[in-house]
Amino acid sequence: MKKFQGVYIKNEREIACLAEANRIVANILDAVGDIIAPGLETMRIEELTLDICVKHKVKPAFQGYFGYPYAVCCSVNEQVVHGFPSARRLVEGDIVSVDVGVVHEGFVGDAARTWPVGEVRDEARKLLRITEESLYVGIDKARPGNDVYDIGAAVQQFVESAGFNVVRRFVGHGIGARMHEKPEVPNFRPSFRGITLQPGMVIAIEPMVTEGTYEVDILEDKWTAVTRDGRLAAHFEHSVAITHGGPRILSISDRGQRPHN
Ligand code: CO
């Protein structure tokens, strides 16, 4: 595969495979969204995802990745990312982030959304809306000729003007035959230049936004990232191809793209 500044440039066939992997991921997220409700055990999200993977003959991308034990990440409230599905039941007022990855014909799809569980307080609703909108603000910068860090700069500016913060500890990434490829796609502006985006690059943009501090801690399970102050965090992710005409979101479901919050 061709590279530019160390980043793989995908051809049409490879982009088509990535689009199919990501369409399946987005369909899984639609199905997950349909069952989110007070009383749901988060392990049901894992089971639903595994069922759909079998049906579509795709492999979960996360299971076994650096030893990660599940097909999905379910992160509730102050959990930022990489929460384990479990016997925990969602309760009214929670927010839950679900991150899904699959491998289809050797290519990886990766996307995430956060949902309110029943009625949530106004600040939580605003956090979901701003985080989702910040993803689209970032995607709009995913154009040939832009620096990859223009994405994070725009996300950070948007999020901070709304009074929230962006997590620094985790970043988005290039995606292709591997889940994590170059370049890193931070949700903030680093102090140096990044690579220049080119048609054929595919990146996962994934703002993680907090109500309070952006500092996170990792729990004893070695995976679950939580906000240091225990306040809420939300996470939205799309896989996006850079094309001559601008960003092309690959993780679009058969229901089409629409705001979820
Ligand atoms: Co990702």
Residues whose N, C-alpha, C, O or C-beta is under 5 A from the ligand:
A	BS01	CO	D110 A204
